Amino acid sequence: MTHIAITRWALLAALCFALPASCRAAEAPVIDAELLIGVRRQLHANPELSFQENATSVLVRAKLDELGIRYRHPVAGTGVVGEIGRGQPVVALRADMDALPIQEESGVPFASQADGKMHACGHDGHTAMLLAAAKALKGMEPQLQGTVRLLFQPAEEAGGGAARMIGEGALEGVAAAFGLHVDPASPTGVISAKPGATFAASDRFTVTIEGAGGHAGMPHRTRDAVVAAAMAVVALQPLISRETDPVEGGVVTVSRFNTGPGAFNIIPDSVELKGTIRSFSKAAFGALRARVTDVFTSTAAMYGCTASVAWSEVPYPPLVTDRRATAVALGAAAKVVGHASAVELDRPFMYAEDFAFIAEAVPAAFVMLGIRNGTAGSVHGLHTSRFLLDEAALPLGAALHAQFALDFLEAAAAKQAAPDEGGTCRTAGAAARHTQAQQMADQEKQQEANQPAGLIESAADAQKHRKERGEEEPRSPQKSGLGRHVDIGGVADFGPVDTERMNQPDNRDIPARVP
C-alpha cells in the first residue's frame, strides 16, 4: 500500500498545482521604439499648458485611429479615454499630457518651439509611453482577459485634470489603475514604488498684503507691506516646528516674494507672496491651510496692513497606493528590468500628484521610472529649464505599462477561481482538475478501507519505511510555494506565485533616491 500512498501524492501534486494556460506568463509586449521616440520628440517641441493640450489631444487621437483603438473624446476638455479588449475586469493606465510655464534651456534639437512653455516634467514621455504600450496591447488583444482603459489626462500640473476626468466617468467600472512618472534621481533601468502613503497632499496659496507706500527715507509715514510680509513669512515657521505632529509631516514654503517694479527708495503699496503647503495627513493638511490664512491676516493687521489669501480651486489629496496593486506593479517591473532593479521604497516623498484622485477612487499603484544618465545629459531635476529625460528609459516605461495591464488581468482571471479546501484560488480549469484529483484520492481511500486491516500502513509506518528505503518525502500542498506565499502575506489573491523570485535574495536595498 506504500505504492498507492506515493501515487496519490504524485497525482495530487501534478493535478492540483499545475497552472492552467490562462495562468502561464503571456508573451512579452513588443514596443515600437520608432513610434515612441517620434511621438515624444514631437510633443516635446510643441508643449501645451494645463487644459490647453489641444494639439496634443489631436495627435493622441490620430495615433489611436491608426492603431484601430476605440476612444471617447472630449473628456475633461482635451482628455481622451481609449479602450482595448472587451468585458470585465477593466484596468486603467494613465498618462498626463500637460507642460509647464518654463523657458527651455536644454539645447536639444527638438527643444520647445513655444516661448515660455516646456515639457519639464516628462509628460511628453508619459504620453508617448502610453501610446507605445497601447500599440503593443492592441497587438495582443486576443489574449486580453478583460479591458484595458487608456487615460490620456490633461492638467496634472494645475487644475486637477484627474478629478475632472473621474467626474466625467473615466473610471466607471475600473477595477484598478496604474500610473508612472519619470524620476531623474534614479538611474535608468531602476523602477521603484511604495505601497501606502507615497506622495503628500498639496495646495498652493497666493497672498496679497496691502499697506500704504511712501519714501524709503520716511518709513514712519507708511504702513510698510514689505515688513508685514517678511514678518508673516517668519511667523509661518512654527506651524511646522510647533503645531504639526512630526510623524504626520508637513511643509509650508513661501516660494515667491514680489514687491513689484519701482525705485530703490520707494516702499511699495503692496506685496504678493506665493507658496505651497504639504502633508501626508488630511487632518494636518486641513489645519495647516487654516493656520496659514490666520498667520497672514493677523500678522498683516499687526503692522497696519491687510492680507487677502487665495487658495487653489482643487487641492490635491495625499497619494495613497493600494498594497496589492503595488505588488502587481513591482512584479511587472521585475519582468521588465529584473528583480534587483524593481525596488520597493520605504519612505514617502513631499511631491504632489493628482493621480491621488484616481487612487482615492479605485485600488491603484504608482511607480517611478528611473531616467538618470549622465552620458545622455539626464541629470537635472523636474521643473527646471534644463531638464532632459534619457530616451533609453522610454521603452522600459512603455513595456511596464503593458505589463501592468497583462499581469493584472491575468491575476484577476485567476482570482475568479473556485476556492479549494485550503482557501487558495484556482481558475475554473484548475478547480475541475482539483475535483478530479480529489475523486481519485477518495477512490483510493475507499480501496484502502476495503483491504484487510493488516495491509494498511499508518502514516507513521509509511514515513518510517520511506526513510529505510532512502525515498524522499511526498510534497505536501501546505508546504508548496503557494502555501508558503500565503503564509508570509503575499499577493496570492492576484494569481500565480513567482516561486523563483521568492527563493532569490532580497535586493530591495538598491538605492532609488528621489529628491
Secondary structure by P-SEA (a helix, b strand, c coil): caaaaaaaaaaaaacccccccccccccccccaaaaaaaaaaaaaacccccccaaaaaaaaaaaaaaacbbbbccccccbbbbbccccccbbbbbbbbbbccccccccccccccccccccccaaaaaaaaaaaaaaaaaaacccccbbbbbbbcccccccaaaaaaaaaccccccccccbbbbbcccccccccccccccbbbbbbbbbbbbbbbcccccccccccaaaaaaaaaaaacccccccccccbbbbbbbcccccccccccccccbbbbbbccccccaaaaaaaaaaaaaaaaaaaaaacbbbbbbbcccccccccccaaaaaaaaaaaaaaccccccccccccccccccaaaaaacccbbbbbbbccccccccccccccccccccccaaaaaaaaaaaaaaaaaaaaaaaacccccccccccaaaaaaaaaaaaaaaaaaaaaaaccccccccaaaaaaaaaaacccccccccccaaaaaaaaccccccccccccccccccccccccccc
